[in-house]
Amino acid sequence: MPEIYSDVTWSTFLYFPDSPKAFFDLIRNGNVKACVLNASTVHSIKLLNLACLKASNLPRKTRTIFTDVIYYLSLTKSIQDSLKTFGWNPDCGACLLCLEHDIDPFQWLQENSLKGTMKGIEHLNDFQDRCLIDKRLKTYQNKNEISIIFETVFSSQYNSKGVEGYYLENQGSYRNHHFPELRRAISVAMDLCYQDLFSSKKYINIIDIACGSGEAGCDPYTQIAYENHLRHCPGMYGQ
């Protein structure tokens, strides 16, 4: 499989207040061939429902690719069942990437599919000493409370202070610790449906739906960074 950026226009899509309109504008105006849902996108019932709503409006020929990283392991069997309740049967299911422990992701999924949504978050311990948001994610087991964190902290504080300013204020330092693992996870998922996506050798546009904890295509966390990314990427949003 080629490098994922070599023959693909990668549109990163963030969960911010104007996201639903931007999403549907992209569907209408772009040649969308695949929709990548990162596992961190569906931590809360609210975000899960929103993701299902969006996916149900995708054209039939649009593939849905799930990715995940070891830190959250969110796409368990229970969540996949919830997706099917909305009439959405994922093409690839959960593509868990267990890099740190050299575990076969598909074997892990088979053995652990009934475990809780937050299982695996203990792997964030290294970052919890430096990253306030990860500390808070571990303490809030209730999905609705996690949703509130995403809305209030990611959208409001990060936008007003910038990601560097936010971490400095909380005696931390910023780094996007998901980035390498997420790229690997997406590569695995892309490889699963490589033939369908790339056999035609036509122009391909992929949506990466992310919520601020490890985007693949742009500077993370801030709406300003997202908008700057779009301005410098020809072909995004049908331009």
ZIRA-V261925 format. One record per pair of residues at least 12 apart in sequence whose ideal C-beta (glycine too) atoms are under 8 Angstrom apart, sorted by the first residue. I is the first residue (numbers start at 1). J is the second residue. D is the distance in whole Angstrom. If there is no record, write none. Layout:
i:I j:J d:D
i:I j:J d:D
//
This chain:
i:1 j:187 d:7
i:1 j:190 d:7
i:1 j:191 d:5
i:1 j:194 d:5
i:4 j:183 d:7
i:4 j:186 d:6
i:4 j:187 d:6
i:4 j:190 d:6
i:7 j:198 d:7
i:7 j:204 d:7
i:8 j:204 d:5
i:8 j:205 d:8
i:8 j:206 d:5
i:9 j:203 d:7
i:9 j:204 d:7
i:9 j:205 d:5
i:9 j:206 d:7
i:9 j:233 d:8
i:9 j:235 d:5
i:9 j:236 d:7
i:10 j:206 d:6
i:10 j:208 d:6
i:10 j:216 d:7
i:10 j:217 d:4
i:11 j:26 d:6
i:11 j:30 d:7
i:11 j:205 d:6
i:11 j:206 d:7
i:11 j:207 d:5
i:11 j:208 d:7
i:11 j:217 d:7
i:11 j:233 d:8
i:11 j:236 d:5
i:11 j:237 d:7
i:12 j:208 d:5
i:12 j:210 d:6
i:12 j:215 d:5
i:12 j:216 d:7
i:12 j:217 d:4
i:12 j:218 d:4
i:12 j:226 d:7
i:12 j:229 d:7
i:13 j:26 d:7
i:13 j:207 d:5
i:13 j:208 d:6
i:13 j:209 d:5
i:13 j:210 d:7
i:14 j:210 d:6
i:14 j:211 d:7
i:14 j:212 d:7
i:14 j:215 d:7
i:14 j:223 d:7
i:14 j:226 d:5
i:15 j:41 d:7
i:15 j:47 d:7
i:15 j:50 d:8
i:15 j:150 d:7
i:15 j:209 d:8
i:15 j:210 d:7
i:15 j:211 d:4
i:15 j:212 d:7
i:16 j:155 d:6
i:16 j:223 d:5
i:16 j:226 d:8
i:17 j:155 d:7
i:20 j:50 d:7
i:20 j:54 d:7
i:22 j:237 d:8
i:23 j:54 d:6
i:23 j:207 d:8
i:23 j:209 d:8
i:24 j:54 d:8
i:24 j:57 d:7
i:25 j:237 d:7
i:26 j:207 d:6
i:26 j:237 d:5
i:26 j:238 d:7
i:27 j:57 d:7
i:27 j:58 d:7
i:27 j:59 d:7
i:28 j:238 d:8
i:29 j:237 d:6
i:29 j:238 d:3
i:30 j:205 d:5
i:30 j:236 d:8
i:30 j:237 d:6
i:30 j:238 d:5
i:31 j:203 d:6
i:31 j:204 d:7
i:31 j:205 d:5
i:32 j:58 d:7
i:32 j:59 d:7
i:32 j:62 d:5
i:32 j:205 d:5
i:32 j:206 d:7
i:32 j:207 d:6
i:33 j:61 d:8
i:33 j:62 d:6
i:33 j:63 d:7
i:33 j:197 d:6
i:33 j:204 d:5
i:33 j:205 d:6
i:33 j:206 d:7
i:34 j:62 d:7
i:34 j:63 d:4
i:34 j:64 d:7
i:34 j:65 d:6
i:34 j:190 d:8
i:34 j:193 d:7
i:34 j:197 d:6
i:34 j:204 d:7
i:34 j:206 d:5
i:34 j:207 d:7
i:35 j:54 d:8
i:35 j:55 d:7
i:35 j:58 d:6
i:35 j:62 d:6
i:35 j:63 d:7
i:35 j:64 d:5
i:35 j:65 d:7
i:35 j:206 d:7
i:35 j:207 d:5
i:35 j:209 d:7
i:36 j:65 d:5
i:36 j:66 d:8
i:36 j:67 d:6
i:36 j:186 d:6
i:36 j:189 d:7
i:36 j:206 d:6
i:36 j:207 d:6
i:36 j:208 d:5
i:36 j:209 d:7
i:36 j:216 d:8
i:37 j:51 d:6
i:37 j:55 d:8
i:37 j:64 d:7
i:37 j:65 d:7
i:37 j:66 d:5
i:37 j:67 d:7
i:37 j:209 d:5
i:38 j:67 d:5
i:38 j:68 d:7
i:38 j:182 d:7
i:38 j:208 d:7
i:38 j:209 d:7
i:38 j:210 d:5
i:38 j:211 d:7
i:38 j:213 d:8
i:38 j:214 d:6
i:38 j:215 d:8
i:38 j:216 d:8
i:39 j:66 d:7
i:39 j:67 d:7
i:39 j:68 d:4
i:39 j:69 d:7
i:39 j:72 d:6
i:39 j:73 d:7
i:39 j:74 d:4
i:39 j:75 d:5
i:39 j:94 d:7
i:40 j:69 d:8
i:40 j:72 d:6
i:40 j:74 d:7
i:40 j:178 d:8
i:40 j:210 d:7
i:40 j:211 d:6
i:40 j:212 d:8
i:40 j:213 d:4
i:40 j:214 d:6
i:41 j:209 d:6
i:41 j:210 d:6
i:41 j:211 d:5
i:42 j:74 d:6
i:42 j:75 d:7
i:42 j:79 d:6
i:43 j:72 d:7
i:43 j:74 d:6
i:43 j:117 d:7
i:43 j:143 d:7
i:43 j:146 d:5
i:43 j:147 d:7
i:43 j:150 d:8
i:43 j:211 d:8
i:44 j:143 d:4
i:44 j:144 d:6
i:44 j:146 d:5
i:44 j:147 d:4
i:44 j:150 d:7
i:45 j:143 d:5
i:45 j:144 d:7
i:45 j:147 d:8
i:46 j:143 d:8
i:46 j:144 d:7
i:46 j:147 d:5
i:47 j:147 d:6
i:47 j:150 d:7
i:47 j:211 d:6
i:48 j:79 d:7
i:48 j:82 d:6
i:48 j:83 d:8
i:49 j:86 d:8
i:51 j:209 d:7
i:52 j:82 d:8
i:52 j:83 d:6
i:52 j:86 d:4
i:52 j:88 d:5
i:53 j:86 d:7
i:54 j:209 d:7
i:55 j:83 d:8
i:55 j:86 d:8
i:55 j:88 d:5
i:56 j:86 d:6
i:56 j:87 d:6
i:56 j:88 d:6
i:63 j:91 d:5
i:63 j:193 d:6
i:63 j:196 d:6
i:63 j:197 d:7
i:64 j:88 d:7
i:64 j:90 d:5
i:64 j:91 d:5
i:64 j:92 d:7
i:65 j:91 d:7
i:65 j:92 d:5
i:65 j:95 d:7
i:65 j:186 d:8
i:65 j:189 d:4
i:65 j:190 d:7
i:65 j:192 d:8
i:65 j:193 d:7
i:66 j:90 d:6
i:66 j:92 d:6
i:66 j:93 d:6
i:66 j:94 d:5
i:66 j:95 d:6
i:66 j:189 d:7
i:67 j:95 d:5
i:67 j:97 d:8
i:67 j:182 d:7
i:67 j:185 d:4
i:67 j:186 d:5
i:67 j:188 d:8
i:67 j:189 d:5
i:68 j:94 d:6
i:68 j:95 d:6
i:68 j:96 d:5
i:68 j:97 d:7
i:68 j:185 d:6
i:69 j:97 d:6
i:69 j:99 d:8
i:69 j:178 d:6
i:69 j:181 d:4
i:69 j:182 d:6
i:69 j:185 d:6
i:69 j:214 d:7
i:70 j:96 d:8
i:70 j:97 d:6
i:70 j:98 d:5
i:70 j:99 d:6
i:70 j:100 d:6
i:70 j:101 d:8
i:70 j:120 d:6
i:70 j:123 d:6
i:70 j:181 d:7
i:71 j:120 d:7
i:71 j:121 d:7
i:71 j:123 d:5
i:71 j:124 d:6
i:71 j:177 d:8
i:71 j:178 d:7
i:71 j:181 d:8
i:72 j:118 d:8
i:72 j:120 d:6
i:72 j:121 d:6
i:72 j:213 d:8
i:73 j:96 d:6
i:73 j:112 d:7
i:73 j:115 d:8
i:73 j:119 d:6
i:73 j:120 d:4
i:74 j:117 d:5
i:75 j:93 d:7
i:75 j:94 d:3
i:75 j:96 d:7
i:76 j:94 d:7
i:76 j:112 d:8
i:76 j:113 d:6
i:76 j:114 d:7
i:76 j:115 d:6
i:76 j:116 d:7
i:76 j:117 d:6
i:76 j:119 d:8
i:77 j:113 d:4
i:77 j:114 d:6
i:78 j:114 d:7
i:78 j:117 d:7
i:79 j:117 d:7
i:80 j:93 d:6
i:80 j:94 d:7
i:91 j:193 d:6
i:92 j:189 d:5
i:92 j:192 d:5
i:92 j:193 d:6
i:93 j:109 d:7
i:94 j:109 d:6
i:95 j:185 d:6
i:95 j:188 d:5
i:95 j:189 d:4
i:95 j:192 d:7
i:96 j:108 d:5
i:96 j:109 d:5
i:96 j:185 d:8
i:97 j:181 d:6
i:97 j:184 d:6
i:97 j:185 d:4
i:97 j:188 d:6
i:99 j:181 d:6
i:99 j:184 d:7
i:100 j:123 d:7
i:105 j:188 d:7
i:117 j:143 d:7
i:118 j:138 d:8
i:118 j:141 d:6
i:121 j:137 d:7
i:121 j:138 d:5
i:122 j:138 d:8
i:124 j:137 d:8
i:124 j:138 d:7
i:127 j:177 d:6
i:130 j:167 d:8
i:130 j:172 d:5
i:130 j:173 d:6
i:131 j:167 d:7
i:131 j:172 d:5
i:131 j:177 d:8
i:132 j:167 d:8
i:132 j:170 d:4
i:132 j:172 d:6
i:133 j:149 d:7
i:133 j:153 d:6
i:133 j:154 d:8
i:136 j:149 d:6
i:136 j:153 d:8
i:137 j:149 d:7
i:150 j:211 d:6
i:150 j:212 d:7
i:154 j:211 d:7
i:154 j:212 d:4
i:154 j:221 d:6
i:155 j:223 d:7
i:158 j:212 d:7
i:158 j:221 d:5
i:158 j:222 d:5
i:159 j:222 d:6
i:159 j:223 d:5
i:159 j:224 d:7
i:162 j:222 d:6
i:162 j:224 d:8
i:163 j:220 d:7
i:163 j:221 d:5
i:163 j:222 d:6
i:163 j:225 d:8
i:176 j:214 d:6
i:176 j:215 d:8
i:176 j:220 d:5
i:177 j:214 d:8
i:178 j:213 d:6
i:178 j:214 d:3
i:179 j:214 d:6
i:179 j:216 d:8
i:179 j:220 d:8
i:181 j:214 d:8
i:182 j:214 d:5
i:182 j:215 d:8
i:182 j:216 d:5
i:183 j:216 d:6
i:186 j:208 d:8
i:186 j:216 d:6
i:205 j:235 d:7
i:217 j:229 d:7
//
